[in-house]
Amino acid sequence: MDKSIYTLGGTAWINLLNTIVMHNKQPTDLLADPAAAVEWLEANQLLYVPVTRLDAAALAQIRQSLYPVRELGDRIISDIEQHEALSERVYIELKTRLERLNIKPAVSRNHDARKLELSYRGVTAIDQIHLVILQSVLDTLNHYSADRIRKCEHAECILRFIDVSKSGRRRWCSMELCGNRHKAAQYYEKNKKQKA
């Protein structure tokens, strides 16, 4: 499987939605496969311990914790598509999930060492992963209009992405994957009609 699909969404929460992919015309859950889940976590820079130090039980716990977050992401997408904003119910669910995280502040020097920066880190690996994903929801909603959060236009693709193109006309999750497949199908269909 092409590992570039792990980050096509452009942000962690969209990438989490994209852990359900079409494979042989069937929806396939990447989180159900421990190896694919690790690859996804690494590609999204969500693993803060080496995989060699992550035992199977801890990985299973991380994977299981991501399902309800992905379901929340689905509800967020549904609200955005229907109302261009979050419903009160989904807003409260997002807020509650964030408030339940066990996080702590951290101070660090920035690159020129004269300024200090405040950040927050999850106390556990799951808290940190959820913090990054849920923070990416807030960043997306605060910086992009609803029409920039899109589903790939290829008929056999279910992936989503944030359109950050200047023109705002991006159609495909990836030109290499779906854009080229669409163009090839059009070319094939055109040649087929010309031969008939």
Number of C-alpha atoms within 10 A of each C-alpha: 6 6 11 11 18 24 18 19 23 19 19 26 24 27 24 26 24 22 22 18 18 15 12 8 9 10 13 14 16 20 22 15 13 14 12 17 20 20 18 23 21 15 17 20 12 18 18 12 9 8 13 6 8 14 9 11 9 13 17 16 11 20 19 13 15 17 15 11 19 20 13 20 21 16 17 21 21 16 18 18 15 12 11 15 17 19 16 10 10 17 15 12 14 19 12 11 16 16 11 9 17 14 16 10 10 10 10 11 11 11 8 7 9 7 9 12 10 10 10 13 17 17 13 12 16 21 19 20 23 23 21 20 24 21 16 17 18 12 12 20 17 9 8 13 14 18 12 16 21 20 17 19 17 17 8 16 18 16 24 22 24 22 22 13 9 7 7 11 10 19 16 23 25 17 13 9 15 19 18 14 14 17 12 12 12 12 11 12 11 11 11 10 8 8 6 5
